[in-house]
Amino acid sequence: MKFFARLVSLALWAVLPAVGAGLDVAEYQAYVDSLLPEVSFGLSVRSVNTGKELANINGNELFTPASTMKTLSTATALHFLPLDYEPETKFSLMGAQEGNVFRGTLNVRGEGDPNISARYYTDPLMWLYGIADSIKALGVDTLRGRLVLDTSYYQPPWKPEHWRSDFYDFWYGAEVTPLQFNDNSAVVRIRPGVNEGDTVRVSVLPDVGYVRVVNKLITTKAPLNKRGRKMRLKWNRSLDPVEPVVTVEGEFDIDSDSSQFVIPVRGGIGYFRAAMLTALRDRGVAFREDTTAPANPLVKQYAFSTAPLLSMLDEINQRSQNLHAETLFRNAAAREFGVGSVETGKMLERRFLAAIGVDSSGFEVYDGCGLAPKNKLKPSAESQMLAAMARHPRHEYYINSFASPKIGSGSKRMYTLQYPWATRFKTGYIAEVHGLAGYIFAQGDTLAVAMYLNKTGKNKDGDCKDVMDTLWVKLVEWANEGFPSLVRMKDMWIAAQGVKGLDARLEYFSKKLQGTPYRLGPMGEGTLDPIEPKPLVYLDSVDCVTFLEHTLAMALAPSEDSLFNVLQKIRYLGGEISYRTRKHYLLADWVGEGRFARVLPVEGDTVISRTLPKKDFFKAKRMKYLVDGKEADDPQVEIRYLPYDKALEWAKVPHSDSLKVLGVAFVAKSEKIDATHTGFVVLNPGEAPRLRHASSQKKRVVDQPFAEYLVSRKGKLPGVTLFEFIPQ
């Protein structure tokens, strides 16, 4: 079925409009309908630069977001919390020390640290061992009194109220408590008993004496089927709804090595208490309960933090860790309102959305991680929030916390994408819900994208993921049509590192591009531009100007990573990418700017004046001709050129010096334009000049005698302007 779906995918995408014709999303809906019947599809695509929504399919309807709700939780936290924020756990010894006995209270205040675990450390007890060691360093080997766990930082209940009841039986549905140990989860490992008929051997990791196992799982020999293969024995596990008790029952094969599963631990606060007592005992500090022990004065206080905010963001957005999301959701609210809860978390998110100018009615929030089926959002509101975060002062921290192909929850997603670094996203999945929300880095812009499938019904989850991945990849490819060309430029630049000198590099790269197909106007201001939605880099085909520009960019760029920026500086006045600032007139703008080229005076040349109709030129695009931001009259320019007869004579004379590569502009007969064509004039020692150019007649980049070309244009041009390129 999956292979068939991919064949259908290819057939459908074959009818999409050509890239550069704008984003037509009708085919996206048709694609979903053809492969996933009766599924609700929502899509919003938005430009980060302008904030404008470029595509909307049911974008103003409410969708269940699943784990993409984490994008709002983390954005809110990053907006309000300091970058050096680290949730603390505080330990206070209150009472009095008498010799090696401390009589009093050990108070532990939790402020939602989700990493007292083995996530970053070899032993989940490491930090608690550190506290026990600090107490022992005081000369104390016995604590006589009370262990008080201060949970006032959060408001109960510890089990989020709007989750489905079966979620509480899996690790991703662990209790949300201000004091946490080992993700409020434990691993139950099973090995067969020694003999048939024995119960299996069960261990709980980490073992702090809190989780109890009811063992009804019997070791036996798995029978063979008719093919002589072992049959699978049935066994299961179940959790008590309140107590930290797990029951295993059924039959387990004696020849099996082992099996294990992760459970959420009931009573997370009690679990932390058991871990603390285990740490004290293991470090040689005995604890004796005494309810009459004093609760003051304060003798010593310790505090630790296991990981900073940015590490928490990675766990949430890259690996979709629910407990981290719920913890951060409450922690940020607790710092603002004094207590963390679902309600204060919602209040803070509404405040955040107001601060960035997003209508909070686009989000209906019931938790921080997205597990609650009652969570809803509008794709259009989500893309608006994402776009605002991409413009936020802390945007880099936010965007870099997201997953991508082969990273985090995207490790098995979009593996066919040629340039996985061009996107970052947050995945989302619960029953009958799939979501992707994040960013696509486009030429000259970034896209904020929110995409959802709801009510997937009997459609296979794998098929739903394939459809969403296909849609996302097509968006990436649409927004980055020129990227393969940039990669090609980088490959050529790397191969030419041994070629030194501007003339030699111009000759090298222009020759490398010989044979490239000709197409008039293959480039624009990026596929998102409303005026000319064409690539900013493109070598699949070239015209005379873009051939010149790509060649010069490769020759001048100081590194392969600078190629894109150098090319844009060559194409645009001041390097500012827009139709208005593009150097449309070859001599007046491209050469006339004087940054990358300058006119080369030649004996026998002459000068003419022309008034270029720039007002009409821009009016055709519904724009005004501006100079320094103000409307201006058509400019009058002086064009220095070598008349045709003298140019033809010059083109027949062998070059007597070392290699030189010049630019040439073929001056137009029309008074409305300065030049009609351009290319390189290659001057090799002892040879007559050769013209290397993208030919509209031969439909490719060619190299031919300069004189030959001039003869073919007799009577069609007044002459030529030679210009030299300026080393940078």
C-alpha positions as CSV (number, residue, x, y, z in Angstrom):
1,M,0.0,0.0,0.0
2,K,2.8,2.4,0.9
3,F,4.5,1.8,-2.5
4,F,1.3,2.4,-4.3
5,A,0.7,5.6,-2.3
6,R,4.1,6.9,-3.4
7,L,3.3,6.1,-7.1
8,V,0.0,8.0,-6.7
9,S,2.0,10.8,-5.1
10,L,4.3,11.1,-8.1
11,A,1.3,11.2,-10.5
12,L,-0.5,13.9,-8.5
13,W,2.5,16.1,-8.1
14,A,3.2,16.0,-11.9
15,V,0.2,18.2,-12.5
16,L,1.3,21.0,-10.1
17,P,2.0,24.4,-11.6
18,A,5.6,25.2,-12.3
19,V,7.6,26.7,-9.5
20,G,7.6,30.4,-9.7
21,A,3.9,30.5,-10.6
22,G,3.1,31.1,-6.9
23,L,1.9,28.7,-4.3
24,D,-1.3,27.0,-5.5
25,V,-2.6,24.9,-2.6
26,A,-5.6,23.4,-4.3
27,E,-3.4,20.4,-5.3
28,Y,-2.4,20.0,-1.7
29,Q,-6.1,19.5,-0.7
30,A,-6.6,17.2,-3.7
31,Y,-3.6,15.1,-2.7
32,V,-4.9,14.6,0.9
33,D,-8.4,13.8,-0.4
34,S,-7.1,11.2,-2.8
35,L,-5.0,9.2,-0.2
36,L,-6.8,9.9,3.1
37,P,-10.6,10.1,2.4
38,E,-12.8,11.9,4.9
39,V,-9.8,13.4,6.8
40,S,-9.9,17.0,8.0
41,F,-6.9,18.9,6.6
42,G,-5.7,22.3,7.8
43,L,-2.8,24.3,6.4
44,S,-1.4,27.8,6.9
45,V,1.7,29.1,5.3
46,R,3.0,32.5,6.3
47,S,5.9,34.8,5.4
48,V,8.0,35.7,8.4
49,N,9.3,38.8,6.7
50,T,5.9,40.3,5.9
51,G,3.6,38.4,8.2
52,K,1.3,37.8,5.2
53,E,-0.5,34.5,5.0
54,L,0.5,32.9,1.6
55,A,-1.7,29.8,1.8
56,N,-4.8,28.8,3.9
57,I,-6.7,25.6,3.8
58,N,-9.3,25.5,6.6
59,G,-6.8,27.6,8.5
60,N,-9.5,29.5,10.5
61,E,-11.1,26.3,11.7
62,L,-10.2,24.6,15.0
63,F,-7.9,21.5,14.9
64,T,-6.6,19.3,17.7
65,P,-2.9,20.0,17.7
66,A,-1.4,17.1,19.7
67,S,2.2,17.8,20.6
68,T,2.5,20.9,18.4
69,M,0.8,22.6,21.3
70,K,4.3,22.5,22.9
71,T,5.3,25.3,20.4
72,L,3.1,27.7,22.4
73,S,4.2,26.5,25.8
74,T,7.9,26.9,24.9
75,A,7.4,30.2,23.1
76,T,5.7,31.6,26.2
77,A,8.4,30.4,28.5
78,L,11.2,31.7,26.3
79,H,9.4,35.1,26.2
80,F,9.0,35.5,30.0
81,L,11.9,33.6,31.5
82,P,15.5,34.8,31.7
83,L,17.9,32.9,29.4
84,D,19.9,31.7,32.4
85,Y,16.8,30.4,34.1
86,E,17.3,27.0,35.8
87,P,14.6,25.5,38.0
88,E,15.9,25.0,41.6
89,T,15.4,22.4,44.2
90,K,16.2,23.7,47.7
91,F,17.2,21.7,50.8
92,S,17.0,23.4,54.2
93,L,18.3,21.9,57.5
94,M,16.3,23.4,60.4
95,G,16.9,22.4,64.0
96,A,20.1,21.7,65.9
97,Q,23.1,19.5,65.6
98,E,24.3,17.5,68.6
99,G,27.5,15.7,67.8
100,N,26.9,13.5,64.8
101,V,23.1,13.7,65.1
102,F,21.0,16.4,63.6
103,R,17.6,16.8,65.2
104,G,15.1,18.8,63.3
105,T,13.6,19.0,59.8
106,L,15.0,18.5,56.3
107,N,12.7,20.6,54.1
108,V,12.9,20.0,50.4
109,R,11.2,22.7,48.2
110,G,10.6,21.7,44.6
111,E,10.4,24.3,41.8
112,G,9.8,21.9,39.0
113,D,13.2,20.5,38.0
114,P,12.5,17.8,35.5
115,N,16.0,16.5,35.2
116,I,16.7,14.8,38.5
117,S,17.2,11.7,36.5
118,A,19.8,9.8,34.4
119,R,19.0,11.9,31.3
120,Y,22.3,13.8,31.5
121,Y,24.0,11.8,34.3
122,T,25.0,8.2,34.8
123,D,23.0,7.8,37.9
124,P,19.5,9.3,38.5
125,L,20.4,9.6,42.2
126,M,23.5,11.6,41.5
127,W,22.2,15.0,42.6
128,L,20.5,13.6,45.7
129,Y,23.7,11.8,46.6
130,G,25.4,15.2,46.4
131,I,22.9,16.6,49.0
132,A,23.5,13.6,51.2
133,D,27.2,14.0,50.9
134,S,26.9,17.7,51.9
135,I,24.9,16.8,55.0
136,K,27.4,14.1,55.9
137,A,30.3,16.7,55.5
138,L,28.8,18.5,58.4
139,G,29.7,15.6,60.6
140,V,26.2,14.2,60.6
141,D,25.5,10.5,60.2
142,T,21.9,10.5,61.7
143,L,18.9,12.7,60.9
144,R,16.3,12.5,63.6
145,G,13.2,14.4,62.8
146,R,11.0,15.0,59.7
147,L,11.5,15.0,56.0
148,V,9.1,17.7,54.7
149,L,8.4,18.0,51.0
150,D,7.2,21.4,50.0
151,T,5.0,21.1,47.0
152,S,3.4,24.6,47.2
153,Y,5.1,25.7,43.9
154,Y,2.4,23.8,42.0
155,Q,-1.3,23.6,42.5
156,P,-2.7,20.0,42.4
157,P,-4.0,17.8,40.9
158,W,-0.8,16.1,39.8
159,K,-2.6,14.2,37.1
160,P,-3.8,16.7,34.4
161,E,-7.6,16.5,34.4
162,H,-8.2,16.6,30.7
163,W,-6.1,13.6,29.6
164,R,-7.6,10.4,28.5
165,S,-7.6,7.9,31.4
166,D,-5.4,5.4,29.4
167,F,-2.7,8.0,29.0
168,Y,-1.9,7.7,32.7
169,D,-0.7,4.1,32.2
170,F,2.2,5.1,30.0
171,W,5.4,6.9,30.7
172,Y,4.3,9.9,28.6
173,G,1.4,10.4,31.0
174,A,3.4,10.6,34.2
175,E,2.2,12.8,37.0
176,V,3.2,16.4,37.0
177,T,4.8,17.3,40.3
178,P,7.0,20.1,41.6
179,L,9.4,17.5,43.0
180,Q,10.3,14.9,40.4
181,F,12.5,11.9,40.2
182,N,13.5,9.9,37.1
183,D,10.8,11.5,35.0
184,N,8.3,10.1,37.6
185,S,8.8,6.8,35.8
186,A,10.6,3.5,36.3
187,V,11.8,0.7,34.1
188,V,10.5,-2.8,34.9
189,R,12.9,-5.5,33.6
190,I,11.9,-9.1,33.3
191,R,14.1,-12.2,32.9
192,P,12.9,-15.8,32.9
193,G,13.0,-17.9,36.1
194,V,15.6,-20.6,36.5
195,N,13.2,-23.4,35.9
196,E,9.9,-23.9,34.2
197,G,7.1,-23.1,36.5
198,D,9.0,-20.5,38.4
199,T,7.8,-16.9,38.4
200,V,10.0,-14.6,36.4
201,R,12.7,-12.5,37.9
202,V,11.7,-8.9,38.1
203,S,13.7,-5.8,38.8
204,V,12.7,-2.2,39.0
205,L,15.2,0.5,37.9
206,P,16.0,2.7,39.6
207,D,15.3,0.7,42.7
208,V,14.4,3.0,45.6
209,G,12.0,0.6,47.3
210,Y,8.9,2.4,46.2
211,V,7.4,0.5,43.2
212,R,5.9,-2.9,44.2
213,V,5.5,-5.7,41.7
214,V,2.8,-8.3,41.9
215,N,4.5,-11.2,40.0
216,K,2.1,-13.7,38.4
217,L,4.2,-14.2,35.3
218,I,5.2,-17.8,34.9
219,T,8.3,-19.2,33.2
220,T,7.5,-21.8,30.6
221,K,8.7,-23.3,27.4
222,A,7.2,-21.8,24.3
223,P,5.6,-24.4,22.0
224,L,6.5,-24.8,18.4
225,N,4.1,-24.1,15.5
226,K,3.7,-26.4,12.5
227,R,6.8,-24.8,10.9
228,G,8.9,-25.5,13.9
229,R,9.1,-22.0,15.0
230,K,8.4,-20.8,18.5
231,M,5.0,-19.5,19.2
232,R,4.7,-16.1,21.0
233,L,3.5,-16.5,24.6
234,K,1.1,-14.0,25.9
235,W,1.7,-11.9,29.0
236,N,0.7,-8.4,30.1
237,R,1.2,-5.8,32.7
238,S,-1.3,-3.6,34.5
239,L,-1.0,-0.7,36.9
240,D,-3.0,0.1,40.0
241,P,-4.8,3.4,39.4
242,V,-3.6,4.9,42.7
243,E,-0.8,2.9,44.3
244,P,2.7,2.4,42.8
245,V,1.9,-1.2,42.1
246,V,2.4,-3.1,38.8
247,T,1.1,-6.6,38.1
248,V,2.7,-8.8,35.5
249,E,0.9,-12.1,34.5
250,G,0.8,-14.7,31.8
251,E,3.6,-16.9,30.4
252,F,7.2,-16.0,29.6
253,D,9.5,-18.1,27.5
254,I,12.4,-19.6,29.4
255,D,14.7,-19.2,26.4
256,S,14.1,-15.5,26.2
257,D,16.9,-13.2,27.3
258,S,14.8,-10.4,28.9
259,S,12.1,-7.8,28.3
260,Q,11.5,-4.5,29.8
261,F,8.9,-1.7,29.8
262,V,8.6,1.8,31.3
263,I,5.8,2.7,33.7
264,P,4.7,6.0,35.2
265,V,5.0,5.8,38.9
266,R,1.9,6.6,41.0
267,G,2.4,9.1,43.8
268,G,5.3,11.1,42.3
269,I,5.9,13.0,45.6
270,G,6.2,9.7,47.5
271,Y,8.6,8.5,44.8
272,F,10.8,11.5,45.4
273,R,10.7,10.9,49.1
274,A,11.8,7.3,48.7
275,A,14.6,8.4,46.4
276,M,15.8,11.0,48.9
277,L,15.8,8.4,51.7
278,T,17.7,6.0,49.5
279,A,20.3,8.6,48.8
280,L,20.8,9.3,52.5
281,R,21.1,5.6,53.4
282,D,23.5,4.9,50.5
283,R,25.7,7.7,51.7
284,G,25.7,6.6,55.3
285,V,23.2,9.0,56.8
286,A,20.5,7.3,58.8
287,F,17.1,8.8,59.0
288,R,14.9,8.4,62.1
289,E,11.4,9.7,62.0
290,D,10.5,12.0,64.9
291,T,7.5,14.2,64.6
292,T,8.4,16.2,67.7
293,A,11.7,17.5,66.2
294,P,12.0,21.3,65.9
295,A,11.5,23.1,62.5
296,N,13.9,25.9,63.2
297,P,16.3,27.7,63.2
298,L,17.7,27.4,59.8
299,V,21.2,25.8,60.1
300,K,22.1,25.1,56.5
301,Q,20.6,25.5,53.0
302,Y,21.6,23.9,49.7
303,A,20.2,24.3,46.2
304,F,20.9,22.7,42.9
305,S,19.7,23.0,39.3
306,T,20.3,20.1,36.9
307,A,19.9,21.8,33.5
308,P,19.1,25.2,32.1
309,L,16.2,26.5,30.1
310,L,17.6,25.9,26.7
311,S,18.2,22.2,27.5
312,M,14.6,22.0,28.5
313,L,13.5,23.5,25.2
314,D,15.4,20.9,23.3
315,E,13.8,18.1,25.3
316,I,10.4,19.5,24.6
317,N,10.5,20.6,21.0
318,Q,13.1,18.1,19.6
319,R,12.2,15.0,21.6
320,S,8.6,15.9,22.5
321,Q,9.1,15.2,26.3
322,N,5.6,15.7,27.8
323,L,6.7,16.0,31.5
324,H,9.2,18.7,30.5
325,A,6.5,20.6,28.7
326,E,4.0,20.4,31.6
327,T,6.8,21.4,34.0
328,L,7.9,24.4,32.0
329,F,4.3,25.4,31.4
330,R,3.8,25.6,35.2
331,N,7.2,26.9,36.1
332,A,6.9,30.0,33.9
333,A,3.4,30.7,35.4
334,A,4.7,30.2,38.9
335,R,7.4,32.9,38.5
336,E,4.7,35.3,37.3
337,F,1.8,34.5,39.5
338,G,3.3,32.7,42.5
339,V,1.9,29.2,41.8
340,G,2.0,26.9,38.8
341,S,-1.1,25.3,37.5
342,V,-3.0,24.7,34.3
343,E,-5.1,27.9,34.9
344,T,-2.1,30.1,35.6
345,G,-0.3,28.6,32.6
346,K,-3.2,29.5,30.4
347,M,-3.2,33.0,31.8
348,L,0.4,33.5,31.0
349,E,0.0,32.2,27.5
350,R,-2.9,34.6,26.8
351,R,-0.6,37.4,28.1
352,F,2.2,36.3,25.7
353,L,-0.2,36.1,22.7
354,A,-1.4,39.6,23.4
355,A,2.2,40.8,23.7
356,I,3.1,39.5,20.2
357,G,-0.2,40.6,18.6
358,V,-1.9,37.2,18.2
359,D,-5.6,36.8,19.0
360,S,-5.8,34.2,21.8
361,S,-9.1,33.0,20.6
362,G,-7.1,31.0,18.1
363,F,-5.9,28.7,20.9
364,E,-8.0,26.6,23.3
365,V,-5.6,25.3,25.9
366,Y,-6.1,22.5,28.4
367,D,-2.5,21.5,29.2
368,G,1.1,22.4,28.3
369,C,2.1,19.3,26.2
370,G,-0.8,18.7,23.9
371,L,-2.0,15.3,25.3
372,A,-5.5,16.7,26.1
373,P,-7.9,16.0,23.2
374,K,-9.8,19.2,24.1
375,N,-6.8,21.3,23.1
376,K,-7.6,23.2,19.9
377,L,-5.9,25.8,17.7
378,K,-6.4,27.4,14.3
379,P,-3.6,26.7,11.9
380,S,-3.7,30.4,10.9
381,A,-3.2,31.5,14.5
382,E,-0.4,29.0,14.9
383,S,1.5,30.2,11.9
384,Q,1.0,33.8,13.1
385,M,2.5,32.9,16.5
386,L,5.4,31.0,14.8
387,A,6.1,34.0,12.5
388,A,6.1,36.4,15.5
389,M,8.6,34.1,17.3
390,A,10.8,34.1,14.2
391,R,11.0,37.9,14.6
392,H,11.4,37.7,18.4
393,P,14.8,38.8,19.9
394,R,15.3,35.2,21.1
395,H,14.2,33.6,17.8
396,E,17.4,31.6,17.3
397,Y,17.0,29.8,20.6
398,Y,13.4,29.0,19.8
399,I,13.9,27.8,16.2
400,N,17.0,25.8,17.0
401,S,15.1,23.8,19.6
402,F,12.9,22.3,17.0
403,A,13.4,18.9,15.4
404,S,14.4,18.4,11.8
405,P,14.9,15.4,9.4
406,K,17.1,12.8,11.2
407,I,17.1,14.8,14.5
408,G,14.8,14.2,17.5
409,S,11.2,13.3,16.7
410,G,12.1,13.9,13.0
411,S,14.7,11.1,13.0
412,K,12.6,9.0,10.7
413,R,10.8,11.7,8.9
414,M,11.4,13.3,5.5
415,Y,14.5,11.2,4.8
416,T,14.2,11.8,1.1
417,L,14.7,15.6,1.5
418,Q,17.9,16.6,-0.2
419,Y,18.6,19.5,2.1
420,P,17.2,18.7,5.6
421,W,18.8,21.8,7.1
422,A,16.2,23.9,5.2
423,T,13.5,23.1,7.7
424,R,12.8,22.8,11.5
425,F,9.5,21.5,12.8
426,K,7.6,20.2,15.8
427,T,5.8,16.9,15.3
428,G,2.5,16.0,16.9
429,Y,0.5,12.7,17.2
430,I,-2.3,11.3,19.3
431,A,-5.1,9.1,18.2
432,E,-6.6,10.3,14.9
433,V,-4.5,13.4,15.0
434,H,-1.3,14.3,13.2
435,G,0.4,17.7,13.2
436,L,3.5,19.5,11.9
437,A,4.4,23.0,12.8
438,G,7.6,24.9,12.3
439,Y,9.8,26.7,9.8
440,I,11.0,26.4,6.2
441,F,14.0,28.5,5.3
442,A,13.3,30.0,1.9
443,Q,15.4,32.2,-0.4
444,G,15.2,35.6,1.1
445,D,12.6,34.7,3.7
446,T,11.4,32.1,6.2
447,L,8.0,30.4,6.1
448,A,6.0,29.7,9.2
449,V,3.9,26.6,8.5
450,A,1.2,24.9,10.5
451,M,-0.2,21.6,9.0
452,Y,-2.8,19.3,10.5
453,L,-4.7,16.1,9.9
454,N,-7.7,15.4,12.2
455,K,-10.3,12.7,12.2
456,T,-8.0,10.3,10.5
457,G,-10.2,7.4,11.4
458,K,-9.2,4.0,9.9
459,N,-6.4,5.5,7.8
460,K,-3.1,4.0,8.9
461,D,-0.8,6.3,10.9
462,G,2.1,5.5,8.6
463,D,0.1,6.7,5.6
464,C,-0.9,9.9,7.4
465,K,2.8,10.6,8.2
466,D,3.8,9.9,4.6
467,V,1.2,12.3,3.3
468,M,2.2,15.1,5.7
469,D,5.9,14.5,5.0
470,T,5.3,14.6,1.3
471,L,3.4,17.9,1.6
472,W,6.1,19.4,3.8
473,V,8.9,18.3,1.5
474,K,7.1,19.8,-1.5
475,L,6.8,23.1,0.4
476,V,10.6,23.0,1.2
477,E,11.4,22.3,-2.5
478,W,9.0,25.0,-3.7
479,A,10.5,27.6,-1.4
480,N,14.1,26.6,-2.3
481,E,14.0,25.8,-6.0
482,G,17.4,27.4,-6.5
483,F,19.1,25.5,-3.7
484,P,20.5,22.7,-6.0
485,S,22.1,25.5,-8.1
486,L,23.7,27.0,-5.0
487,V,25.1,23.5,-4.1
488,R,26.5,23.3,-7.7
489,M,28.1,26.7,-7.3
490,K,29.7,25.6,-4.0
491,D,31.1,22.4,-5.7
492,M,32.6,24.5,-8.5
493,W,34.0,27.0,-6.1
494,I,35.7,24.3,-4.0
495,A,37.1,22.6,-7.1
496,A,38.6,26.0,-8.2
497,Q,40.5,26.9,-5.0
498,G,43.7,26.5,-6.9
499,V,42.7,29.0,-9.5
500,K,44.2,32.4,-8.6
501,G,43.5,35.9,-9.9
502,L,40.2,37.4,-10.9
503,D,40.8,37.0,-14.7
504,A,41.7,33.4,-14.3
505,R,38.7,32.7,-12.2
506,L,36.3,34.5,-14.5
507,E,37.7,32.4,-17.4
508,Y,37.5,29.2,-15.4
509,F,33.9,29.6,-14.2
510,S,32.5,31.0,-17.4
511,K,34.0,28.1,-19.3
512,K,32.5,25.6,-16.7
513,L,29.0,27.0,-17.5
514,Q,29.4,26.5,-21.3
515,G,26.4,24.5,-22.6
516,T,24.0,25.7,-19.9
517,P,20.6,26.1,-21.5
518,Y,19.3,29.6,-22.2
519,R,16.1,31.0,-20.8
520,L,15.1,34.6,-20.6
521,G,14.4,35.9,-17.1
522,P,14.9,32.7,-15.0
523,M,15.5,34.6,-11.8
524,G,13.5,36.9,-9.5
525,E,13.4,37.8,-5.8
526,G,12.6,34.3,-4.5
527,T,9.6,32.1,-4.9
528,L,7.8,34.1,-2.2
529,D,8.1,37.4,-4.0
530,P,4.7,38.9,-5.1
531,I,6.2,40.5,-8.2
532,E,8.7,38.0,-9.7
533,P,8.4,34.8,-7.7
534,K,11.5,33.1,-9.1
535,P,14.7,31.8,-7.5
536,L,17.4,34.0,-6.2
537,V,20.0,31.4,-7.4
538,Y,19.5,29.4,-10.5
539,L,21.8,27.6,-12.9
540,D,19.5,25.1,-14.6
541,S,19.2,27.8,-17.2
542,V,20.5,31.3,-17.6
543,D,20.1,34.4,-19.6
544,C,22.9,36.8,-20.6
545,V,22.8,38.8,-17.4
546,T,22.4,35.9,-14.9
547,F,25.3,34.0,-16.6
548,L,27.4,37.1,-16.0
549,E,26.3,37.4,-12.4
550,H,26.7,33.8,-11.3
551,T,30.2,33.7,-12.9
552,L,31.3,36.9,-11.2
553,A,29.9,35.7,-7.9
554,M,31.9,32.5,-8.0
555,A,35.0,34.4,-9.1
556,L,34.8,37.0,-6.3
557,A,33.4,35.0,-3.3
558,P,36.0,34.5,-0.6
559,S,34.4,31.3,0.6
560,E,31.8,28.8,-0.5
561,D,29.5,29.9,2.3
562,S,29.6,33.5,1.0
563,L,28.4,32.7,-2.5
564,F,24.8,33.5,-2.0
565,N,25.4,36.9,-0.4
566,V,28.0,37.9,-3.0
567,L,25.6,37.0,-5.8
568,Q,22.8,39.1,-4.2
569,K,25.2,42.1,-3.8
570,I,26.0,41.8,-7.5
571,R,22.4,41.7,-8.5
572,Y,20.9,44.3,-6.1
573,L,21.8,47.9,-5.2
574,G,23.3,47.7,-1.7
575,G,22.6,44.0,-1.6
576,E,19.0,44.7,-0.6
577,I,16.8,42.0,-2.2
578,S,13.7,43.5,-3.8
579,Y,12.4,44.1,-7.3
580,R,12.8,47.8,-6.7
581,T,16.6,47.5,-5.9
582,R,17.4,45.0,-8.6
583,K,19.9,46.4,-11.2
584,H,17.5,46.2,-14.1
585,Y,19.5,48.4,-16.5
586,L,22.9,46.9,-17.4
587,L,25.0,50.1,-17.9
588,A,23.0,52.5,-15.8
589,D,22.5,50.2,-12.8
590,W,24.7,47.1,-13.0
591,V,27.9,48.8,-14.2
592,G,26.9,52.2,-13.2
593,E,26.8,51.4,-9.5
594,G,30.6,51.2,-9.8
595,R,31.0,48.5,-7.1
596,F,31.7,45.4,-9.2
597,A,32.5,46.8,-12.6
598,R,33.5,50.1,-14.3
599,V,33.4,51.2,-18.0
600,L,36.8,50.8,-19.7
601,P,37.6,53.7,-22.0
602,V,38.8,52.6,-25.4
603,E,40.5,54.6,-28.1
604,G,37.9,55.9,-30.6
605,D,34.9,55.6,-28.2
606,T,32.2,58.2,-27.9
607,V,29.5,59.3,-25.5
608,I,25.7,59.7,-26.0
609,S,23.0,60.8,-23.6
610,R,19.7,59.0,-23.0
611,T,16.8,59.4,-20.8
612,L,15.7,56.0,-19.5
613,P,11.9,55.7,-18.9
614,K,12.2,54.2,-15.4
615,K,8.9,55.7,-14.4
616,D,7.0,53.7,-17.0
617,F,9.2,50.6,-16.3
618,F,8.1,50.5,-12.6
619,K,4.6,51.6,-13.4
620,A,4.1,48.4,-15.4
621,K,4.6,46.6,-12.0
622,R,2.3,49.0,-10.2
623,M,5.2,50.7,-8.6
624,K,6.7,54.2,-8.5
625,Y,10.2,55.1,-9.5
626,L,11.9,56.3,-6.3
627,V,15.3,57.8,-5.5
628,D,16.2,58.0,-1.9
629,G,12.6,57.1,-1.0
630,K,11.0,59.9,-3.1
631,E,9.4,60.0,-6.5
632,A,11.9,61.0,-9.1
633,D,12.0,62.0,-12.8
634,D,13.4,59.7,-15.4
635,P,17.2,59.7,-15.1
636,Q,19.4,60.9,-17.9
637,V,22.5,58.8,-18.4
638,E,25.7,59.1,-20.4
639,I,26.6,55.9,-22.3
640,R,30.3,55.6,-23.4
641,Y,30.6,53.1,-26.2
642,L,32.8,52.1,-29.1
643,P,31.0,52.5,-32.4
644,Y,30.2,49.4,-34.4
645,D,32.9,49.7,-37.1
646,K,35.6,50.4,-34.6
647,A,34.4,47.6,-32.3
648,L,34.6,45.2,-35.2
649,E,38.1,46.4,-36.0
650,W,39.1,46.0,-32.4
651,A,37.6,42.5,-32.3
652,K,40.0,41.2,-35.0
653,V,43.2,42.3,-33.4
654,P,45.1,39.5,-31.5
655,H,45.6,40.3,-27.8
656,S,49.3,41.0,-27.0
657,D,49.2,40.9,-23.2
658,S,48.4,38.3,-20.5
659,L,45.0,36.7,-20.0
660,K,42.3,39.3,-19.5
661,V,38.5,38.9,-19.1
662,L,36.3,41.9,-19.7
663,G,32.6,42.4,-19.8
664,V,30.8,43.7,-22.8
665,A,27.4,45.5,-23.2
666,F,25.8,45.7,-26.6
667,V,24.3,49.2,-26.8
668,A,20.7,49.3,-27.8
669,K,19.3,51.2,-30.8
670,S,16.2,52.0,-28.9
671,E,16.3,55.2,-26.8
672,K,14.3,53.4,-24.0
673,I,17.1,51.1,-22.9
674,D,20.9,51.2,-22.6
675,A,21.9,47.7,-23.7
676,T,20.3,44.6,-25.2
677,H,22.8,41.9,-24.5
678,T,26.0,41.2,-22.5
679,G,28.7,38.6,-22.0
680,F,32.4,38.1,-21.4
681,V,35.2,39.0,-23.8
682,V,38.0,36.6,-23.2
683,L,41.4,37.9,-24.3
684,N,44.0,35.1,-24.5
685,P,47.6,36.0,-25.4
686,G,48.1,35.9,-29.2
687,E,44.5,35.3,-30.0
688,A,41.7,37.5,-31.2
689,P,39.0,38.3,-28.6
690,R,36.3,35.7,-28.0
691,L,32.8,36.3,-26.8
692,R,31.5,33.9,-24.2
693,H,27.8,34.5,-23.6
694,A,24.3,33.0,-23.1
695,S,22.9,33.1,-26.6
696,S,19.2,33.5,-27.2
697,Q,19.7,32.3,-30.8
698,K,21.7,29.2,-29.9
699,K,19.7,28.6,-26.7
700,R,22.8,27.9,-24.6
701,V,26.0,29.4,-23.3
702,V,28.5,29.4,-26.1
703,D,32.0,30.6,-26.9
704,Q,32.7,32.2,-30.3
705,P,34.9,34.7,-32.0
706,F,33.9,38.2,-30.9
707,A,34.2,39.5,-34.5
708,E,31.9,36.7,-35.8
709,Y,29.1,37.7,-33.4
710,L,29.5,41.4,-34.3
711,V,29.2,40.6,-38.0
712,S,25.9,38.7,-37.3
713,R,24.6,41.8,-35.6
714,K,25.5,44.4,-38.3
715,G,22.9,47.1,-38.5
716,K,21.2,46.1,-35.3
717,L,23.4,47.9,-32.7
718,P,25.3,51.2,-32.6
719,G,28.3,49.7,-30.8
720,V,29.6,48.1,-27.7
721,T,30.7,49.2,-24.2
722,L,33.6,47.3,-22.6
723,F,33.9,47.2,-18.9
724,E,36.3,45.7,-16.4
725,F,35.5,43.8,-13.2
726,I,36.7,45.2,-9.9
727,P,38.6,42.9,-7.5
728,Q,37.0,43.0,-4.0
